[in-house]
């Protein structure tokens, strides 16, 4: 998500409430008093699927809603396309209240603005891959040549080129979900709704699909609202994460914000159950490097390393852009050979990471790295380093 979209909200949820049962007025009174979902059900017979939920979704971000069974997360996502209608509250899409759409406007919204990917794939068994992907465009009335061309582009994008005429029943679970994603994207929607789409997949396929989703989203810059019960999946995918419990929204924030400042013990326990390597990023574990400039002398570099108690220094240019690493052995040898600068003395080509690189992605780099790993800003400037020790200590 680019910085220009920081405050560009495509969807705003305001006081969203969904109650099932006849005695709603009494249920509302009890909920306003702070009674729990189970207490309200016992006293009124009303199920509070959602109560006074408020949040905003930025254009182009992956917004993840996480919660256990019964938390209300799936009820929320089905309100974005009005499969569920709220008892109270609004969903604002691009400054329009979708609850006030006419039948024609709602159909247009569903066909052109928003698409959904389901947990159980929701594919048509009597159609092949192309037939499933093209379906939404067919309903829209797009001419056959145009819709098949667009569908083939999506099939290739999700890695299924060559399978376009394969029967659905012949595909693996991961391939079926790719078809579902291609079908959702074929309409070129602005918002993609995903209701636990990977939960039925085995762990390795699920990991692949998570990577594919991130790749597609960064390429197409769609807004994705993603439902999951897995905190690791939420933190891996989400630009913003919302945690729900018993129909109420507990906390909304970035994975970093939640890890640093959990709203309550429930959120803290949720986060504690996460794989720390998928929660922490380089910014949490990086340390200050020994920095020298390319124009410095080898003697200066050696003294800097000695003063910091390290055996390597990170060479930068005048704008702090990372160039390479000089080891103490190379610096001492260069002193004896009377080199006047570090030019040509430092090692290049090592792997680097950014502040946002999660620890699980740093682990394989650290395992084979000769030196602590440079952490760079987008412009290539050095902001810190990650040592093997800091990576390993983050696992504790």
C-alpha positions as CSV (number, residue, x, y, z in Angstrom):
1,X,0.0,0.0,0.0
2,X,1.5,3.3,-1.1
3,X,1.7,6.3,1.3
4,X,-0.6,8.3,-1.0
5,X,-3.4,6.0,0.0
6,X,-2.9,6.3,3.7
7,X,-6.1,8.2,4.3
8,X,-8.0,7.1,1.1
9,X,-10.8,4.9,2.5
10,X,-12.7,2.8,0.0
11,X,-15.0,1.3,2.7
12,X,-16.2,2.6,6.0
13,X,-18.2,0.5,8.5
14,X,-20.3,2.6,10.9
15,X,-22.0,1.1,14.0
16,X,-22.7,-2.2,12.2
17,X,-25.1,-4.5,14.1
18,X,-26.7,-7.8,13.2
19,X,-29.2,-9.4,15.6
20,X,-31.2,-12.6,15.1
21,X,-34.4,-13.0,17.0
22,X,-37.7,-11.2,17.8
23,X,-36.9,-9.4,21.1
24,X,-34.3,-7.1,19.5
25,X,-35.2,-4.0,21.6
26,X,-34.5,-5.7,24.8
27,X,-31.3,-7.2,23.4
28,X,-30.1,-3.7,22.3
29,X,-30.7,-2.4,25.8
30,X,-28.7,-5.2,27.4
31,X,-25.9,-4.8,24.8
32,X,-25.7,-1.1,25.6
33,X,-25.2,-2.0,29.2
34,X,-22.2,-4.1,28.3
35,X,-23.8,-7.6,28.6
36,X,-22.1,-10.4,26.8
37,X,-23.3,-12.2,23.7
38,X,-24.2,-15.3,25.8
39,X,-26.0,-13.3,28.5
40,X,-28.1,-11.6,25.9
41,X,-29.0,-14.9,24.3
42,X,-29.9,-16.4,27.6
43,X,-32.2,-13.5,28.6
44,X,-33.8,-12.6,25.3
45,X,-33.3,-15.4,22.9
46,X,-31.6,-13.0,20.5
47,X,-28.2,-13.9,19.0
48,X,-26.0,-10.8,18.7
49,X,-23.9,-11.8,15.6
50,X,-22.5,-8.2,15.5
51,X,-22.7,-5.3,17.9
52,X,-21.7,-1.7,17.0
53,X,-18.7,-2.6,14.8
54,X,-16.7,0.4,13.3
55,X,-13.7,0.4,11.1
56,X,-12.3,1.8,7.8
57,X,-10.5,0.0,4.9
58,X,-7.9,1.9,3.0
59,X,-7.9,1.6,-0.8
60,X,-5.3,-0.9,-2.0
61,X,-4.6,-2.6,1.3
62,X,-5.1,-6.1,2.6
63,X,-7.5,-5.8,5.6
64,X,-7.6,-9.0,7.6
65,X,-10.5,-9.8,10.0
66,X,-9.5,-12.5,12.5
67,X,-11.5,-14.3,15.2
68,X,-12.6,-17.6,16.5
69,X,-15.8,-19.4,15.4
70,X,-18.8,-17.2,16.4
71,X,-16.8,-14.0,16.5
72,X,-18.8,-12.4,13.7
73,X,-16.1,-12.2,11.1
74,X,-17.9,-14.1,8.4
75,X,-21.1,-12.2,9.1
76,X,-19.3,-8.9,8.5
77,X,-17.8,-10.0,5.1
78,X,-21.1,-11.1,3.8
79,X,-22.5,-7.6,4.5
80,X,-20.1,-6.0,2.1
81,X,-22.0,-7.5,-0.8
82,X,-25.4,-7.5,1.1
83,X,-25.6,-11.3,1.3
84,X,-26.4,-10.4,4.9
85,X,-28.2,-7.2,5.6
86,X,-27.5,-5.3,8.9
87,X,-30.0,-4.8,11.6
88,X,-28.5,-1.4,12.1
89,X,-25.5,0.6,10.9
90,X,-24.0,1.4,7.5
91,X,-21.4,0.2,5.1
92,X,-20.2,3.2,3.0
93,X,-18.5,2.3,-0.3
94,X,-16.9,5.3,-2.0
95,X,-19.2,7.7,-0.2
96,X,-22.4,5.7,-1.0
97,X,-24.4,3.7,1.6
98,X,-24.7,0.3,-0.1
99,X,-27.7,-0.5,2.2
100,X,-29.7,2.2,0.2
101,X,-28.8,0.9,-3.2
102,X,-31.7,0.0,-5.5
103,X,-31.9,-3.5,-6.9
104,X,-30.3,-2.3,-10.1
105,X,-27.5,-0.4,-8.3
106,X,-26.8,-3.4,-6.0
107,X,-26.5,-5.8,-9.0
108,X,-24.2,-3.4,-10.7
109,X,-22.1,-3.1,-7.5
110,X,-21.9,-6.9,-7.2
111,X,-21.0,-7.4,-10.8
112,X,-18.5,-4.6,-11.3
113,X,-17.1,-3.4,-7.9
114,X,-16.8,-6.3,-5.6
115,X,-16.1,-10.1,-5.9
116,X,-15.9,-12.9,-3.4
117,X,-13.7,-16.0,-3.0
118,X,-15.2,-18.7,-0.9
119,X,-13.6,-21.3,1.5
120,X,-15.2,-24.2,-0.4
121,X,-14.2,-22.8,-3.8
122,X,-17.8,-22.4,-5.1
123,X,-16.9,-23.7,-8.5
124,X,-19.3,-25.2,-11.1
125,X,-18.4,-28.8,-11.6
126,X,-20.0,-29.0,-15.1
127,X,-17.7,-26.3,-16.4
128,X,-14.0,-26.5,-17.1
129,X,-11.4,-24.0,-15.8
130,X,-12.1,-21.4,-18.5
131,X,-15.9,-21.9,-18.2
132,X,-15.7,-21.1,-14.5
133,X,-13.4,-18.1,-14.8
134,X,-15.4,-16.5,-17.6
135,X,-18.7,-16.9,-15.8
136,X,-18.9,-13.4,-14.2
137,X,-18.1,-11.7,-17.5
138,X,-20.7,-13.9,-19.2
139,X,-23.4,-12.8,-16.7
140,X,-22.3,-9.2,-17.2
141,X,-22.9,-9.6,-21.0
142,X,-19.4,-9.2,-22.1
143,X,-18.9,-10.4,-25.8
144,X,-17.4,-14.0,-26.0
145,X,-14.1,-13.1,-27.6
146,X,-13.5,-10.3,-25.1
147,X,-14.5,-12.3,-22.0
148,X,-12.4,-15.3,-23.0
149,X,-9.4,-13.1,-23.6
150,X,-9.8,-11.5,-20.2
151,X,-10.3,-14.9,-18.5
152,X,-7.2,-16.3,-20.2
153,X,-5.2,-13.4,-18.8
154,X,-6.4,-14.2,-15.3
155,X,-5.8,-17.9,-15.7
156,X,-2.2,-17.2,-16.7
157,X,-1.8,-14.7,-13.9
158,X,-2.7,-17.3,-11.3
159,X,-0.4,-19.9,-12.8
160,X,-2.9,-22.2,-14.5
161,X,-2.0,-21.6,-18.2
162,X,-2.4,-24.9,-20.0
163,X,-5.3,-26.0,-17.7
164,X,-8.0,-23.8,-19.2
165,X,-9.9,-26.8,-20.6
166,X,-9.3,-29.1,-17.6
167,X,-12.4,-30.4,-15.8
168,X,-12.8,-28.9,-12.2
169,X,-13.0,-32.4,-10.7
170,X,-9.5,-33.1,-11.9
171,X,-7.8,-30.3,-10.0
172,X,-6.2,-30.3,-6.6
173,X,-7.5,-28.1,-3.8
174,X,-4.8,-25.4,-4.4
175,X,-5.6,-25.3,-8.1
176,X,-9.3,-25.0,-7.5
177,X,-8.7,-22.0,-5.2
178,X,-6.6,-20.5,-8.0
179,X,-9.6,-20.8,-10.3
180,X,-11.7,-19.1,-7.7
181,X,-9.3,-16.2,-7.4
182,X,-9.0,-15.9,-11.2
183,X,-12.8,-15.9,-11.5
184,X,-13.1,-13.2,-8.9
185,X,-10.4,-11.1,-10.6
186,X,-11.8,-11.5,-14.1
187,X,-14.5,-8.9,-13.4
188,X,-11.7,-6.4,-12.5
189,X,-13.3,-5.6,-9.1
190,X,-12.1,-2.9,-6.8
191,X,-12.6,-5.0,-3.7
192,X,-11.9,-8.7,-3.3
193,X,-13.7,-10.5,-0.4
194,X,-12.0,-13.7,0.8
195,X,-13.8,-15.8,3.4
196,X,-11.2,-18.2,4.9
197,X,-10.1,-19.1,1.3
198,X,-7.1,-21.2,2.3
199,X,-8.3,-22.9,5.5
200,X,-9.2,-26.2,3.6
201,X,-5.8,-26.5,2.0
202,X,-2.8,-28.4,3.4
203,X,0.0,-26.3,5.0
204,X,2.4,-26.3,2.1
205,X,-0.3,-25.4,-0.5
206,X,-1.6,-22.8,1.9
207,X,1.8,-21.2,2.2
208,X,2.0,-21.1,-1.6
209,X,-1.4,-19.5,-1.9
210,X,-0.6,-16.8,0.7
211,X,2.5,-15.9,-1.4
212,X,0.4,-15.9,-4.6
213,X,-2.1,-13.6,-3.0
214,X,0.5,-11.1,-1.8
215,X,2.1,-11.1,-5.3
216,X,-1.2,-10.6,-7.0
217,X,-2.3,-7.8,-4.7
218,X,1.0,-5.9,-5.0
219,X,0.7,-6.2,-8.8
220,X,-3.0,-5.4,-9.2
221,X,-3.3,-3.1,-6.1
222,X,-6.8,-4.4,-5.3
223,X,-8.4,-3.8,-2.0
224,X,-8.6,-7.2,-0.2
225,X,-10.8,-8.0,2.8
226,X,-9.6,-11.3,4.1
227,X,-11.2,-13.5,6.8
228,X,-9.1,-16.0,8.9
229,X,-8.9,-17.7,12.3
230,X,-5.1,-18.0,12.0
231,X,-3.1,-15.3,13.6
232,X,0.0,-16.2,11.6
233,X,-1.9,-15.9,8.4
234,X,-3.4,-12.6,9.5
235,X,0.0,-11.1,10.4
236,X,1.6,-12.4,7.2
237,X,-1.0,-11.0,4.9
238,X,-2.5,-8.0,6.6
239,X,-1.5,-4.4,6.2
240,X,-4.2,-3.8,8.8
241,X,-5.7,-6.5,11.2
242,X,-9.0,-6.4,13.0
243,X,-9.6,-8.8,15.9
244,X,-13.2,-9.8,16.7
245,X,-14.7,-11.6,19.7
246,X,-18.4,-12.5,20.3
247,X,-19.6,-10.1,17.7
248,X,-17.6,-7.1,18.9
249,X,-14.5,-5.5,17.4
250,X,-11.7,-5.6,20.0
251,X,-8.8,-3.9,18.2
252,X,-7.8,-2.6,14.8
253,X,-4.2,-1.9,13.8
254,X,-1.1,-3.0,12.0
255,X,0.6,-6.3,13.0
256,X,3.4,-4.2,14.5
257,X,1.0,-2.0,16.5
258,X,-0.9,-5.0,17.9
259,X,2.3,-6.8,18.8
260,X,3.6,-3.7,20.7
261,X,0.3,-2.5,22.2
262,X,-2.3,-5.2,22.5
263,X,-5.7,-3.8,23.6
264,X,-6.4,-6.3,26.2
265,X,-5.5,-9.8,27.6
266,X,-7.6,-11.5,24.8
267,X,-5.6,-9.8,22.1
268,X,-2.3,-10.5,24.0
269,X,-3.2,-14.2,24.2
270,X,-4.0,-14.3,20.5
271,X,-0.7,-12.8,19.6
272,X,1.2,-15.0,22.1
273,X,-0.1,-18.0,20.1
274,X,1.5,-16.7,17.0
275,X,4.8,-17.9,15.5
276,X,7.1,-15.0,16.5
277,X,9.1,-15.4,13.3
278,X,6.0,-14.3,11.4
279,X,5.2,-11.4,13.7
280,X,8.6,-9.8,14.2
281,X,10.4,-8.0,11.4
282,X,13.9,-6.7,10.8
283,X,13.1,-3.4,12.5
284,X,12.4,-5.2,15.8
285,X,15.8,-7.0,15.9
286,X,18.2,-4.9,13.9
287,X,21.2,-3.3,15.6
288,X,23.5,-0.3,14.8
289,X,26.4,-1.2,12.4
290,X,29.9,0.0,12.3
291,X,29.7,2.4,9.4
292,X,32.6,3.8,7.3
293,X,32.7,5.7,4.0
294,X,34.3,4.5,0.8
295,X,36.8,7.4,0.9
296,X,37.9,6.6,4.5
297,X,41.4,5.0,5.0
298,X,41.8,1.3,6.0
299,X,43.4,2.5,9.3
300,X,40.2,4.5,10.1
301,X,38.1,1.5,9.4
302,X,40.2,-0.8,11.6
303,X,40.0,1.7,14.5
304,X,36.2,2.0,14.1
305,X,35.9,-1.8,14.3
306,X,38.1,-2.0,17.3
307,X,36.2,0.8,19.1
308,X,32.9,-1.1,18.5
309,X,34.3,-4.5,19.2
310,X,33.3,-5.9,15.8
311,X,35.2,-7.6,13.0
312,X,33.4,-6.0,10.0
313,X,32.4,-2.5,8.9
314,X,29.7,-1.5,6.5
315,X,30.8,0.8,3.7
316,X,28.5,3.5,2.5
317,X,28.7,6.5,0.1
318,X,28.2,10.1,1.0
319,X,24.4,9.6,1.0
320,X,24.5,6.6,3.3
321,X,23.8,4.2,0.5
322,X,25.1,0.7,1.2
323,X,28.1,-0.4,-0.9
324,X,29.5,-3.4,0.7
325,X,31.3,-4.9,3.8
326,X,35.0,-4.7,4.7
327,X,36.4,-7.3,7.1
328,X,39.0,-6.5,9.7
329,X,41.5,-8.9,8.0
330,X,41.1,-6.9,4.7
331,X,41.5,-3.6,6.5
332,X,44.8,-4.8,8.2
333,X,46.1,-6.1,5.0
334,X,45.3,-2.9,3.2
335,X,47.1,-0.9,5.9
336,X,50.3,-2.9,5.3
337,X,49.9,-2.4,1.6
338,X,49.5,1.3,2.1
339,X,46.1,1.7,0.5
340,X,44.7,5.2,1.0
341,X,40.9,4.5,0.7
342,X,38.6,1.5,1.0
343,X,37.7,1.6,-2.7
344,X,38.1,-1.9,-4.1
345,X,38.7,-3.5,-0.7
346,X,35.1,-4.3,0.4
347,X,33.0,-7.3,-0.5
348,X,29.9,-6.7,-2.6
349,X,26.8,-8.7,-3.7
350,X,25.6,-9.9,-0.3
351,X,21.8,-10.3,0.3
352,X,20.0,-7.5,2.0
353,X,16.6,-7.1,3.7
354,X,14.3,-4.2,4.5
355,X,12.9,-3.1,7.8
356,X,9.6,-4.9,7.0
357,X,11.2,-8.3,6.1
358,X,9.7,-10.8,8.6
359,X,12.1,-12.9,10.7
360,X,10.9,-16.2,9.1
361,X,12.2,-14.8,5.7
362,X,15.5,-13.7,7.3
363,X,16.2,-17.1,8.9
364,X,17.5,-18.9,5.6
365,X,19.6,-15.8,4.7
366,X,21.1,-15.7,8.2
367,X,22.0,-19.4,8.1
368,X,24.4,-18.9,5.2
369,X,25.4,-15.3,5.7
370,X,29.1,-14.6,6.3
371,X,28.4,-11.2,7.9
372,X,25.4,-9.7,9.7
373,X,22.7,-8.9,7.1
374,X,22.4,-5.2,6.0
375,X,18.9,-3.6,6.5
376,X,18.2,-1.1,3.8
377,X,15.7,1.7,3.1
378,X,14.0,1.6,-0.3
379,X,16.5,4.1,-1.6
380,X,19.4,1.8,-0.7
381,X,20.5,3.6,2.4
382,X,21.8,1.6,5.3
383,X,19.5,1.7,8.4
384,X,20.8,-1.2,10.5
385,X,22.1,-4.8,10.5
386,X,20.6,-8.1,11.6
387,X,23.0,-10.6,13.2
388,X,22.6,-14.3,13.6
389,X,22.4,-13.8,17.4
390,X,19.5,-11.3,17.1
391,X,17.6,-13.7,14.8
392,X,18.1,-16.6,17.1
393,X,17.2,-14.7,20.2
394,X,13.9,-13.5,18.6
395,X,12.8,-17.1,18.6
396,X,12.9,-17.3,22.4
